[in-house]
């Protein structure tokens, strides 16, 4: 498999407005902050239903992700398909 083919396939997924929308860096940062707050507040609201170790783990991992809050996009290649196809993973 050639790198230009892989890149072209990735861009096909990412440029599909049905599945993805382009955000500015500021919009993405704001969305990440809101998601952080929402999830952290969820762990507080559901504190009685969560075990102590589960709550601690979730909050610890959440704090770690704030350093790098964005996902990484890559493609799984389906060599068993004819023609070869891809599946996006983030």
C-alpha positions as CSV (number, residue, x, y, z in Angstrom):
1,X,0.0,0.0,0.0
2,X,1.3,3.4,-0.9
3,X,1.2,6.4,1.4
4,X,-0.6,8.7,-1.0
5,X,-3.4,6.2,-1.3
6,X,-3.7,6.0,2.5
7,X,-3.7,9.8,2.8
8,X,-6.3,10.1,0.0
9,X,-8.6,7.6,1.7
10,X,-8.3,9.4,5.1
11,X,-9.1,12.8,3.5
12,X,-12.2,11.2,1.9
13,X,-13.5,10.3,5.3
14,X,-12.6,13.6,7.0
15,X,-14.0,15.8,4.2
16,X,-17.4,14.1,4.3
17,X,-19.7,16.8,5.9
18,X,-22.2,14.0,6.7
19,X,-19.8,12.7,9.4
20,X,-17.3,15.4,10.2
21,X,-17.3,19.2,10.5
22,X,-14.3,21.4,10.4
23,X,-13.8,23.5,13.6
24,X,-11.4,26.3,14.3
25,X,-8.8,25.7,16.9
26,X,-10.7,28.0,19.3
27,X,-14.0,26.1,18.7
28,X,-12.3,22.7,19.3
29,X,-10.7,24.0,22.5
30,X,-14.0,25.3,23.8
31,X,-15.8,22.0,23.0
32,X,-13.0,20.1,24.8
33,X,-13.4,22.2,27.9
34,X,-17.2,21.8,27.9
35,X,-16.9,18.1,27.5
36,X,-14.4,17.9,30.4
37,X,-16.8,19.9,32.6
38,X,-19.8,17.8,31.6
39,X,-18.1,14.5,32.2
40,X,-16.5,15.6,35.5
41,X,-19.9,16.9,36.7
42,X,-21.4,13.6,35.6
43,X,-19.0,11.7,38.0
44,X,-20.2,14.0,40.8
45,X,-23.9,13.7,40.0
46,X,-23.7,9.9,39.9
47,X,-21.3,9.6,42.8
48,X,-23.6,7.4,44.9
49,X,-24.0,4.9,42.0
50,X,-20.2,4.7,41.3
51,X,-17.7,2.8,43.4
52,X,-15.0,4.9,45.0
53,X,-12.3,3.3,42.8
54,X,-14.3,3.9,39.7
55,X,-14.9,7.5,40.5
56,X,-11.2,8.1,41.3
57,X,-10.1,6.3,38.1
58,X,-12.5,8.3,35.9
59,X,-11.5,11.6,37.4
60,X,-7.8,10.8,37.3
61,X,-8.0,9.8,33.6
62,X,-10.1,12.8,32.8
63,X,-7.5,15.1,34.3
64,X,-4.8,13.4,32.3
65,X,-6.7,13.9,29.0
66,X,-6.9,17.6,29.4
67,X,-3.2,17.8,28.4
68,X,-4.1,16.3,25.0
69,X,-7.9,16.3,24.6
70,X,-8.2,15.5,20.9
71,X,-8.4,12.1,19.3
72,X,-6.2,10.7,16.7
73,X,-7.6,9.6,13.4
74,X,-6.3,6.6,11.5
75,X,-7.6,4.0,9.1
76,X,-7.8,0.2,9.5
77,X,-7.2,-1.4,6.1
78,X,-9.5,-4.2,5.1
79,X,-7.2,-6.3,3.0
80,X,-9.7,-9.1,2.9
81,X,-12.1,-7.0,0.9
82,X,-12.0,-6.8,-2.9
83,X,-11.4,-4.0,-3.7
84,X,-9.4,-3.1,-0.5
85,X,-11.3,-0.8,1.7
86,X,-10.8,1.2,4.9
87,X,-12.5,1.7,8.2
88,X,-11.9,5.0,10.2
89,X,-10.9,4.8,13.9
90,X,-10.5,7.7,16.2
